Amino acid sequence: MTCLICPLIERFAVNILLILDETGNVVTGGAPDETISQRLARARRDGAGRVKAFASGACAVLTWIGRQLGATEDHCSWALDAAGGSAGGEIAPLSPGGPQAID
């Protein structure tokens, strides 16, 4: 017997997770249409020093989790590629001193 509503439930769950991801990004000063993974990928690619090191470590953890669930590629690179390579900017950039407003 095939579950007729299972695809709808799965899509609903994915949408809820995406909302939580984007909300977490906004709460930490990021753009509302960008996920935490996209922001980390940009910080890893464009950042320097501790910001780049933090982003690299966080991306490694996310990639490890993804591989445990069956993914085969780097999670942050995949997230940035899915957004076209240049997902939104920060309202307050990721920095060692915490969020700082952009003038």
N, C-alpha and C positions, 0 to 999 in steps of 0.2 A: 504494500500500500504506500502510495506517495503522499507526502505531506504537502498540501496545497498552500498553506500559509507560512511554511518554513522560510522561503525566500524573503517574504515580507518581514518576518521577525528578524532575520539576519540583517537585512538592510536597515531596519530600525535600530538594531544594536550598533551597527557601524556608524550610523548617523549620530547616535548619542555619544559614542566614543570620540567622534570628530568634534562635536560641540564642546565636550570637556577639554579636549586637547587645545582647541582654539581659545577657549576661555582661560585656560592656564597660561597661554601665551600672552593674552591681553592683561591679565592680572600682574604679570611680570614686566609689563611695559612694551609688549610687542604689538604688531599690527593685527587687527581683528580677523583678517582673512588668511592668516598664516598659522601653521601648526608649530609646535615646539620643535619638532624634528627638522622642519625647514629652516627655522631660525638657528638651530644648532649647526646645520650643514653650512649655512652662510658664515657663521662665526668660525667654524673649522677652516673654511676656505679662505676667508678674508681677515680673520682676527690675528692677533699677535699675543705673545706672552701667555699669561695665565688664562685669558679668555679662550685662546686657541687650544690650550692644554685641557681646560675644562670641557670645551665642546668636543674635542677628540675623544676624551674619556667617556662622556655621556653617549656619544654616537656608538662607541664600541660596545657599551652595555646594551643599548637598544638593538644593535645588530645581533648580539649574542642572544637576546630574548627572541628576536625574529627568527633566528636559525633554529631555536628550540621548537618554534611553532611551524617550521617548514619553509621559511623564506631562504633564498639563496644569495641575495645581494646585500650590500651595505645599506642599512635602513635610511640613514640621513641622505645619502646620495640619491636613493630612490625617491625620497620625499621631495627633494629639491628638483629632480628631473620631472616628477609628476606635476610640479608647479611651473614648469617651463624654465627652470634654472635661475630665476630671479624673483622669488617670492617677496612679498611686501617688505617694507622697511620697518624699523622699530619706531615706536613713539618715544621710547627711552631705550637706547642701545644697551646690549649686554656689556657690562664693564666690571672690573674688579671692585670698584667702589659702589656698585649697585646701580639701579636705574638713575639716569640723569636726563633731565628734559633737554630736548633739542630746540634751539632758538630758531 
